[in-house]
Amino acid sequence: MTYGCIVKQERATAIKAPPENGQQTENLPSQINARTKIIEVLTRVDTRQAYTDKLLDKELDKFNDADRALITEVVNGALRWRYRLDWFLRQLYVGEFDNLIPDVKNNLRSSIYQLIYLDRVPAYAVLNEAVEISKKKYNQKTANLVNAILRNYLRQVKKLEYVEMQLDFSERLSVSYSHPLWLIQRWIERWGVDHALALCQANNERPVVSLRANLLKTDLEEFKQKLQEFSIDFEQHEHFPTFFHIPNFKEFRKLNFIESGLVSVQDISTCIPVQLLDAKPGERVLDMCAAPGGKSGYIGEMMQGEGMLVSMEKHHNRSRMLQDNLSRLGVSNFSVVTADALEMPFSEPFDKILLDAPCTGFGVLSKRVDLKWKRTEADIENMSQLQGKLLDAAADMLVPGGVIVYSTCTIEYDENEGVIQQFLSRHPEFTTDTLSEYLPTTYLWEKDFARTFPHVHKMDGSFAIRLRKKAESN
């Protein structure tokens, strides 16, 4: 296996430097407003800890389809490849790159991302827009700096790629795969080099959207016929037939399938803990950390309107979203409770509990492109402590003979097996169930827990286990 600069260079070999006089050679529509919005969103992600996906949903209404597509692509791309982009910029900037104004850094990052990975906008146009934005927002001196750095990149790109390949092994992997060094080292130690690097590659790919057909409002044959009628390409999952990959989600969104509740947009991995829970009609079921509601909706479907589903969420705004989603999906036997799961407000125990626990999210990095730059090693320990407390709270609310399914969307041992080992040592009244009757063996890491990886299973990374509380002896 070669460990050089393996990232595909879609632009670098074909770039022509812009004319030195800055004159454009063809008339192109100005994208200054779109480029300005890109920089604004990236800076808000950096300085306000904002979530990228929510910002994009909120900020793009006034743009046309082409600009929305450009903004979304460049924002996500600049965040996905930020470490590599910053490495290039550090070679070109004389001074402390970290001390640059955030807007200026993000102007440079987004510009170099376009130069490397996109080819719709010519190099000279990218450069001219970056310079114009700097001049308008700051001053000529800042514009000159941006101009010099980007021109130097265009002149020296081959040399920079060569220098990248000469880096020490660990640093080269971190730059070429654009992941924090500590995280790559951690994964190599846990999974081995080949597995860790394949995982990084999968994290850097643009995600394919998946959804679940809601059988409370349609059936599979009817749903597939509707997709075909509207010429929507789809791929039905071989193991979980109510789940579909949708390659062209932009076209799919133009239909009213989501609004009418025919589908729930959720990753295929989300079905695993729900299938392990195996909720039955007539049971009393708790989804402890339920928002936005994809798993609760699937549980409600399995319960067929009989029994009681309690969906719990700590934050009021997310509770409202949870309520809306379950109503849209046609779930009839649910109750949304806004409360902290560490302080259970219930007097009656439950037959089954799903704890889809808060976690570091290292299984969803292809979708949460900003997350790898926000998380630290300390977060793993902090999350594992919270997860243990939530499991203890669940154990107290379960009937004898009942089931807890614990799941996460992270691949970290300390948040998964480590949390379960500690829980079982504190709670000898619990045991683990064998999972082979609930899932195909390809998702079973061992007989009593499931794990998925993006590069292996073509879905988010996740973990799930089924814990049974021993029945009381007579």
Secondary structure, 3 states (H helix, E strand, C coil): CCCCCCCCCCCHHHCCCCCCCCCCCCCCCCCHHHHHHHHHHHHHHHHHCCCHHHHHHHHCCCCCHHHHHHHHHHHHHHHHCHHHHHHHHHHHCCCCHHHCCHHHHHHHHHHHHHHHHCCCCCHHHHHHHHHHHHHHHCCHHHHHHHHHHHHHHHHHHHHHHHHHHCCCHHHHHHHHHCCCHHHHHHHHHHHCHHHHHHHHHHHCCCCCEEEEECCCCCCHHHHHHHHHHCCCCCEECCCCCCEEEECCHHHHCCCCCCCCCCEEECCHHHHHHHHHHCCCCCCEEEECCCCCCHHHHHHHHHHCCCCEEEEEECCHHHHHHHHHHHHHCCCCCEEEEECCCCCCCCCCCEEEEEEECCCCCCCCCCCCCCHHHHCCHHHHHHHHHHHHHHHHHHHHCEEEEEEEEEEECCCCHHHCHHHHHHHHHHCCCEEECCCCCCCCHHHEEECCEEEECHHHHCCCCEEEEEEEECCCCC
